[in-house]
Each structure stands twice: as structure tokens, then as C-alpha cells.
Amino acid sequence: MLILLPPSEGKADAGTGRRWNPDKLSLPELNPARERVLDALVTLSDGPDEEAARAALGLSEGQRGELRRNARLRVAATAPAAQIYTGVLYEALDLASLPAEAQRAARRSILVSSGLWGAVRLADRIPPYRCPIGARLPGIGALSAYWRGELAPVLAGAAGRGPVLDLRSGAYAATWTPRGDLAERTVTVRVLHERDVDGVPVRSVVSHFNKATKGRLVRDLLLAGARPRTAAGLVEVLRELKYTVEEEAPTAGRMRQVDLVVTDL
């Protein structure tokens, strides 16, 4: 099973070890594309027009320190991606507290989408950075369109013949859409919060708690040692883990979208 996660906007303040080495990253087929994005990001961040750089990266004046950090990416200390990403989803996943076997499964099965790296595994050593998927970089253009042209064969290969659990947010999901047989093996998840309003159950899509729920979901799958072989098997595992799962009948050639209904956030 392949699990696709979004990155987090929140990241560790600094790495703790050696400099970034592209030859040590997973999915080496992406290295030329990574190098082009990195060059463009460093050049933009270290350039004379700070206002334009902040606008391209969606940074406020108070976040100008992110530009200084980006400018030093090639010489910055690194840490495993599992330690770099510190947002809500990763706090809920709490990888460091998992048993050793579950941690090994996470390193094998999880890929994290990235505006800078395309996709990385949790053990890949990267420096902290600021490069949202919505950014437009000189010579690169819109990152979502750029990575759409690079990721398809690589992620299809990473998926192999098993199911894919796609938990990416919309902007990152736009960088790769599974097709054909692979689409039928892909499960996407929408988190709905159900609450009682004057005796009537009302459902709404959640944002912040959507991330936490997805982190807990991945954690539960890892703790259970789940290894489903099909999309249907994956959905059944979610139900066995006591999640309330609803879905419409699968459509040939399309991804399976399931709703995860929660009452507690």
C-alpha cells in the first residue's frame, strides 16, 4: 500500500545533521526536476527584490526570515522529513512514538508531496524550507503544473500493484491524478464532522481537524499492521478499525472517494 500525505506549512526550525545530498533521496528519477526548482527558489530568495520574492512565496513582511533560510538551502543542515514536517497531521501521526515495526512500515509506505522536492519518503534528509505548491518561480512557473509533468510515471511506479491511500490536500492532489486501473486502486478520503443541531444531524467538512483525523487514521493503519491488497480491502480495513465510512458505488476508471464521518474532533 502507498500512502500519500501533504507536507505541512509548519516545519522544524533547523536541521540537525549533514547538508542536503540529492543522491541520498528516494525517487532519484526526480532529482533533475528537484535541482531546477531548488535553483529557482534559491535565486528568487537571494535576489534583490524581496517584495517580489515574498509575493511569489505567499510570505508576509514578518516572514522575511524564510527568504534567508531558503537562500541557504544548499548548505543548510538536514533532518529526516519525518522530523522536518511538524504540522497538525504529523503531530497526530506522532511517528516517533510508534513501535519499531510500525515506523518501518511508515518509511516504506508513505510519500510526502512537496512543492520543492516533488515527493519524499519520511527517512529522506531535507532542510527546512518554504516553497508552497501555489508558488510561481522564475523559469519554472506554477509549481503545480510543473510537478504534474514530472510526477506521473514516478508515483505510478511507486504505487506498484497495490492500493493507494491518497490523503493529499487539493493543491497537492492536483500534481498527480492516477489514471485507469491505478485510479480504481486509489482511495481518497473526505472528513465530515457530524453534530446534532436541534435534534437534526448536520454534517460539515472540517479543515484543521481534517488534518488531525488523517494523521490518526494513518497511525491506526500502521499500528494495525494493515496490508490490504485492493482498494476494497483498504476500505474494509478502515471499517474494521471502527471508522464510520460511507461511499458511493465505485465507478470504473475513477478513484474511490470515501467519507469518514466523525462526531468527536
Secondary structure, DSSP 8 states (H G I E B T S, - for coil): -EEEE---S-B-S---SSB--GGGSS-GGGHHHHHHHHHHHHHHHTSS-HHHHHHHHT--GGGHHHHHHHHTGGGSB-EEHHHHB-SHHHHHH-GGGS-HHHHHHHHHHEEEEETTTEEEETTSEE------TT-EETTTEEHHHHHHHHHHHHHHHHHTTS-EEE---HHHHTT----HHHHHTEEEEEEEEEEEETTEEEEEE-SHHHHHHHHHHHHHHHHTT---SSHHHHHHHHHHTT-EEEE----TTS-EEEEEEES--
